Amino acid sequence: MSAQQQFSALTAALCAGLSAGEELFVRLTGEDSDFVRVSHAQVRQAGHVAQRRLGLALVVGQRQAEAWIDLGGEATTDLQRAREAINQLRAVLPLLPEDPYLNWHRGADRHERIDQNLLPDPTTTVAEALQEAGNLDLVGVWASGATHAGFASSHGQSAWHTVYSCSFDWSCHRSDGQALKGVRAGTTWDRAAWRATMERARTELRQFDQPRRRVEPGMYPVFLAPAAVHDLVGLLGWGGYSAKARKTRTSPLMRFESGQAKMSSLVTLREDAATGFAPAITAHGFHCPDSVTLINRGVCGESLVSARTAREYAMVTNSDAEYPLSLRMEPGELPTADAMRALDLGIWISNLHYLNYSDRSACRVTGMTRFACWWVENGEAVAPIEHMRFDDDLFGLFGDRLTALTREVELIPDTSTYDERSLRTYEVPGALTGMKFTL
């Protein structure tokens, strides 16, 4: 019996045991994942994780009580443990206050997404990756496999989501402490692209032989590689796209929404549930639209609305927690191969870290350069730079200073595995712009 069939049978049995006036909403998250940890270009640890977690929400009127249990795969035992959890929820439910913003989808609709499994065998793929790395000090974590999400309710709703994805979160190190970092991700593995990545890594590691250049504070032309763009647009997810944050005027994009600030017409950002890895069903059973345009050619677009915000402000739910799970930034016309030549004189930034808002209301952010960042002259990298701190507003970085976006986009996943593999993804191009450095 498949995971989907097991979930359907379990929820049907649970819903059949409800008393009058009770509503039950059931969620499932799960994965069948392979992990391989690599250090010094050798496999150090390999393992497989198979897990299923069941979320139960019992609702009577405007009161609800929730619980999570781990499933073991034995149908009788799982059903017994789930029924025991529901009995505990029944006992506590009368003691809870009413929730004025309680909002569950109560339809009987059905949704299903089961992607084709195109994943390679992890043993063969990791061996090939290490072979291409050769004598490089390659460090990283390979993760691949199926991730599952399900939703069902006593109203007859049924939704199921299975996607297959892989990622290799890697870095290459030198004995003097210099390093490069990147991630390869997708629904399959491209060995030729990985070979090209390792060849670029060898070239860039040799460039660290040049003395580091100290760059004085000031405004400089920069090229932000996709990983750096991801860091910046990801920071906007901290309330920038949230309907609740906009209603309470705590969003960093308030000046943008009111028209006091603007972005370049090159900038279009969408929450693309149809193409991402994350399920298009919220924790409260609402189906997410295929696409939500957050910024449209530099103009402020829609916001992300959770079930509770929708109830509070009479809006339509289109998101789970009001931050993007499948964010896509539309590309431009600059070929990535020509990016350094287009920069001509300035700073090439591969990665950023320690990002935070320095002035949230002005959408001003601060952070540090990291890993392979180069001083560029005449369209060529001539020296690595010393680490620098920037403090700049995103309306400048993605506004009148933005001159080009690359034609190619890069898929950058959230590689965190707390509790379970994250399904959050970003598809972003590189950006040619200007950045203000303070230290």
C-alpha positions in Angstrom: 0.0 0.0 0.0 1.4 3.4 -1.0 1.8 6.3 1.5 -1.1 8.0 -0.1 -3.4 5.0 0.3 -2.3 4.5 3.9 -3.1 8.1 4.7 -6.5 7.9 3.0 -7.4 4.7 5.0 -6.3 6.2 8.3 -8.2 9.5 7.9 -11.4 7.7 6.8 -11.3 5.6 9.9 -10.6 8.6 12.1 -13.4 10.7 10.6 -15.9 7.8 11.0 -15.4 7.9 14.8 -16.3 11.6 15.3 -19.1 12.7 17.5 -21.9 15.1 16.5 -20.6 18.7 16.1 -16.9 17.6 15.8 -14.8 18.5 12.8 -11.4 16.8 12.1 -8.6 18.2 9.9 -5.7 15.9 9.3 -2.2 16.7 7.9 0.6 14.5 6.9 4.3 15.3 6.3 6.8 12.7 5.3 9.9 11.8 3.4 12.0 9.0 2.1 15.4 10.6 1.9 19.0 9.5 1.3 21.8 11.6 2.9 25.5 11.4 2.2 28.1 13.6 4.1 31.3 14.3 2.3 34.6 15.7 3.6 38.0 15.9 2.0 36.3 14.5 -1.2 35.5 11.2 0.6 32.2 9.8 1.9 32.2 10.0 5.7 28.6 9.1 6.5 25.6 7.8 4.5 22.1 7.0 5.7 18.4 6.8 4.8 15.5 8.4 6.6 11.9 7.3 6.2 9.4 9.2 8.4 5.7 10.1 8.5 4.2 12.7 10.9 0.5 13.1 11.4 -1.1 16.4 12.5 -4.6 16.3 14.0 -6.8 19.3 14.6 -10.1 18.7 16.4 -12.6 21.6 16.1 -15.9 22.3 17.8 -17.4 25.7 17.0 -14.7 28.3 17.4 -12.5 26.1 19.6 -9.7 23.8 18.4 -7.0 21.6 19.8 -4.1 20.1 17.9 -1.6 17.3 18.3 1.2 15.6 16.3 2.1 12.0 16.3 4.8 10.0 14.5 3.6 7.1 12.4 5.3 3.7 12.5 3.8 2.2 9.3 1.8 -0.5 11.0 -1.8 0.4 10.3 -3.5 -0.9 13.4 -1.0 0.6 15.8 -1.1 4.0 14.0 -4.9 4.1 14.1 -4.9 3.3 17.8 -2.4 6.0 18.6 -4.3 8.5 16.5 -7.6 7.7 18.2 -5.9 8.1 21.6 -4.6 11.5 20.5 -8.1 12.6 19.5 -9.5 11.5 22.8 -6.9 13.7 24.5 -7.9 16.6 22.3 -11.6 16.0 23.3 -10.7 16.2 26.9 -8.8 19.5 26.6 -11.0 21.2 24.0 -13.7 22.5 26.5 -11.0 24.2 28.5 -9.7 26.3 25.6 -11.0 29.8 24.7 -12.8 30.5 21.5 -10.6 31.6 18.6 -12.2 34.5 16.7 -9.8 34.0 13.7 -10.2 30.2 13.4 -10.4 29.5 9.7 -10.4 26.1 8.1 -11.3 25.2 4.5 -14.5 23.2 4.7 -14.9 22.1 1.1 -14.9 18.6 -0.3 -12.5 19.3 -3.2 -9.6 17.1 -4.2 -6.1 17.9 -5.3 -3.2 15.7 -6.3 0.4 16.2 -7.5 2.6 13.2 -7.9 5.8 14.0 -9.8 7.7 11.5 -11.9 10.8 10.1 -10.1 13.8 11.1 -12.2 16.3 11.0 -9.4 19.6 9.2 -9.9 21.0 6.5 -7.6 22.8 8.4 -4.8 25.6 6.0 -4.5 26.6 6.3 -8.2 26.0 10.0 -8.3 28.1 10.9 -5.3 30.9 8.7 -6.6 30.8 10.6 -9.9 30.7 13.9 -8.0 33.8 12.9 -6.1 35.6 11.7 -9.2 35.0 15.1 -10.9 36.3 16.9 -7.8 39.6 15.0 -8.0 42.1 16.3 -5.5 39.9 19.2 -4.4 39.1 19.4 -0.7 35.3 19.0 -1.3 33.0 19.2 1.6 29.2 18.9 1.5 25.9 17.1 2.1 24.0 15.2 -0.6 20.2 14.9 0.0 17.7 13.3 -2.3 14.4 11.4 -2.3 10.7 11.8 -2.1 8.9 14.2 0.1 5.2 13.8 0.9 2.4 16.0 2.1 -1.3 15.2 2.7 -4.4 16.9 3.9 -7.9 15.5 4.6 -10.9 16.6 6.6 -14.2 15.3 7.9 -15.9 17.4 5.2 -14.5 15.1 2.5 -11.5 17.1 1.3 -8.5 15.2 0.1 -5.1 16.5 -1.1 -1.8 14.7 -1.8 1.6 15.9 -2.8 4.7 13.9 -3.7 7.8 15.4 -5.3 11.3 14.0 -5.9 14.2 16.3 -5.5 18.0 16.3 -4.9 20.6 18.8 -3.7 24.3 18.9 -3.1 25.3 21.6 -0.7 29.0 21.9 -1.2 32.1 23.9 -0.6 35.8 23.6 -1.6 38.6 24.7 0.8 42.2 25.6 0.7 44.8 25.0 3.4 45.0 28.7 4.1 41.3 28.9 5.0 40.0 30.3 1.7 36.9 28.6 0.3 34.2 28.6 -2.4 30.6 27.6 -1.8 27.6 26.5 -4.0 24.7 24.2 -4.3 23.4 22.1 -7.1 19.7 21.1 -7.0 16.9 19.9 -9.1 14.8 16.9 -9.9 17.7 15.0 -11.6 21.5 15.3 -11.8 23.6 16.8 -14.6 27.1 15.4 -14.5 28.3 17.7 -17.3 27.2 20.7 -15.4 28.8 19.5 -12.2 32.1 18.9 -14.1 32.0 22.5 -15.3 31.3 23.7 -11.7 34.4 21.8 -10.5 36.5 23.3 -13.3 35.4 26.8 -12.3 36.2 26.0 -8.7 39.8 25.0 -9.6 40.2 28.3 -11.5 38.8 30.4 -8.6 40.8 28.6 -6.0 44.0 29.5 -7.9 42.9 33.1 -7.9 43.2 33.2 -4.2 47.0 33.0 -4.7 46.8 36.8 -5.4 47.1 39.0 -2.3 43.7 40.2 -0.9 42.8 43.7 -1.9 41.4 46.2 0.6 38.6 48.2 -0.8 37.8 51.5 0.8 34.2 52.1 1.9 31.9 53.7 -0.7 29.5 53.0 -3.5 30.8 50.5 -6.1 29.4 48.8 -9.2 28.8 45.1 -8.2 27.7 41.9 -9.8 25.6 39.9 -7.4 25.7 36.2 -8.2 22.4 34.3 -7.8 23.4 33.1 -4.3 23.8 36.7 -3.2 20.5 37.8 -4.9 18.8 34.9 -3.1 20.1 36.2 0.3 18.6 39.6 -0.4 15.2 38.7 -1.8 15.0 36.0 0.9 15.4 38.6 3.6 12.3 40.4 2.1 10.4 37.3 3.1 10.7 38.5 6.7 7.4 40.3 6.5 7.9 42.0 3.1 5.3 39.9 1.3 3.0 39.4 4.3 -0.5 40.7 4.2 -0.6 40.8 8.0 2.6 42.9 8.2 1.2 45.3 5.7 -2.1 45.7 7.5 -0.2 46.4 10.8 2.3 48.6 9.0 5.3 46.5 10.0 6.3 45.4 6.6 9.7 46.7 5.2 7.9 47.3 1.9 5.4 49.9 3.3 7.1 52.8 1.3 7.0 50.6 -1.8 3.3 49.8 -1.4 2.4 53.5 -0.8 4.4 54.6 -3.9 7.0 56.5 -1.9 9.7 54.2 -3.2 10.0 52.1 -6.4 12.0 49.3 -7.9 13.4 48.8 -11.4 11.0 47.6 -14.1 13.4 44.7 -14.5 12.2 43.2 -11.1 9.4 40.7 -11.2 8.9 38.3 -8.2 6.4 35.6 -8.0 5.4 32.9 -5.6 5.3 30.0 -8.1 3.5 27.1 -6.3 3.0 25.3 -9.6 6.7 24.8 -10.3 8.2 24.7 -6.8 8.7 21.7 -4.5 6.5 22.9 -1.7 2.9 21.6 -1.5 0.2 23.9 -2.9 -2.1 23.2 0.0 -1.9 25.2 3.3 -1.9 23.9 6.8 -5.6 24.8 7.0 -6.6 23.1 3.8 -6.7 26.0 1.4 -5.4 25.5 -2.1 -2.7 27.9 -3.2 -2.9 29.5 -6.6 -0.4 28.4 -9.2 1.2 31.9 -9.1 1.0 35.0 -7.0 2.8 38.1 -8.4 4.5 39.9 -5.5 6.3 42.5 -7.6 5.3 43.1 -11.2 7.9 44.9 -13.3 8.9 47.1 -10.4 5.4 47.7 -9.2 4.1 46.4 -5.8 1.8 43.5 -6.4 -0.2 41.0 -4.3 0.6 40.0 -0.8 0.7 36.5 0.8 -2.4 35.9 2.9 -2.7 33.2 5.5 -5.9 31.6 6.7 -6.0 33.6 10.0 -5.2 36.9 8.2 -7.9 36.2 5.7 -10.4 35.7 8.5 -9.3 38.8 10.3 -9.3 41.2 7.4 -11.9 39.6 5.1 -9.3 38.6 2.5 -8.7 35.4 0.3 -6.2 32.9 1.5 -3.3 32.2 -0.9 -0.5 31.2 1.4 0.4 29.1 4.4 2.5 31.3 6.7 2.8 34.5 4.6 6.4 33.9 3.5 7.4 32.5 0.1 8.0 28.8 -0.3 8.6 28.7 -4.1 9.9 32.2 -5.0 10.9 32.9 -8.6 12.6 36.1 -9.8 12.1 36.6 -13.6 15.4 36.7 -15.5 16.8 39.5 -17.7 18.8 39.5 -20.9 22.5 39.5 -19.8 24.2 36.1 -20.5 25.9 34.9 -17.4 29.1 34.3 -19.4 29.2 38.0 -20.2 28.6 39.2 -16.6 32.1 40.0 -15.6 32.8 41.8 -18.9 29.6 43.8 -18.3 30.8 44.7 -14.8 34.1 45.9 -16.2 35.3 47.7 -13.0 33.9 46.8 -9.6 33.3 44.0 -7.2 32.0 40.4 -8.0 30.1 39.1 -5.0 29.4 35.3 -4.9 27.9 35.1 -1.4 26.6 37.2 1.5 25.9 36.4 5.1 24.9 37.8 8.5 22.1 39.7 6.8 19.6 41.7 8.8 17.6 44.9 8.6 19.4 48.0 9.8 16.3 50.1 9.3 13.3 47.9 8.7 10.9 50.8 7.8 13.3 52.0 5.1 14.0 48.5 3.8 17.6 49.1 4.6 19.7 45.9 5.1 23.2 45.2 6.3 25.5 42.2 5.9 28.9 40.9 5.0 30.6 39.6 1.8 31.6 35.9 2.0 33.7 33.3 0.2 34.8 34.1 -3.4 34.4 37.9 -3.9 36.7 39.5 -6.5 38.0 42.9 -7.4 37.4 43.2 -11.2 39.3 45.4 -13.7 38.7 45.5 -17.4 36.2 42.7 -17.1 38.6 40.2 -15.3 39.0 39.2 -11.7 42.4 40.4 -10.5 42.3 39.8 -6.8 40.2 38.6 -3.9 38.9 41.3 -1.7 39.0 41.5 2.1 35.6 40.9 3.7 33.4 44.0 3.6 30.2 45.1 5.3 27.5 46.7 3.3 24.6 48.9 4.5 22.1 49.7 1.8 18.4 49.9 0.9 16.9 47.4 -1.4 15.1 50.1 -3.3 18.5 51.3 -4.4 20.0 47.8 -5.1 16.9 46.7 -7.1 15.9 50.2 -8.2 17.6 52.8 -10.3 21.1 51.2 -9.7 20.0 47.9 -11.2 21.2 47.8 -14.8 20.8 44.1 -15.8 19.7 40.7 -14.7 21.2 37.5 -16.1 19.4 35.4 -18.7 19.9 32.3 -16.7 18.3 31.6 -13.3 19.7 29.3 -10.6 17.6 27.0 -8.4 18.7 27.5 -4.8 16.9 25.3 -2.2 16.7 25.7 1.5 19.0 22.8 2.5 17.9 22.7 6.2 16.8 19.4 7.6 15.4 20.3 11.0 12.7 17.7 11.7 12.5 17.1 7.9 13.9 18.2 4.6 12.8 21.7 3.7 10.9 22.2 0.4 11.5 25.9 0.2 13.2 27.0 -3.1 14.3 30.1 -4.9 14.9 30.6 -8.6 16.9 33.7 -9.1 19.2 35.3 -11.7 22.4 37.3 -11.1 22.2 41.1 -10.9 24.4 44.0 -12.1 23.9 46.9 -9.7 25.6 49.2 -7.3 26.2 48.6 -3.6 27.2 50.9 -0.7 30.0 49.5 1.6 30.6 50.9 5.0 33.5 48.9 6.4 
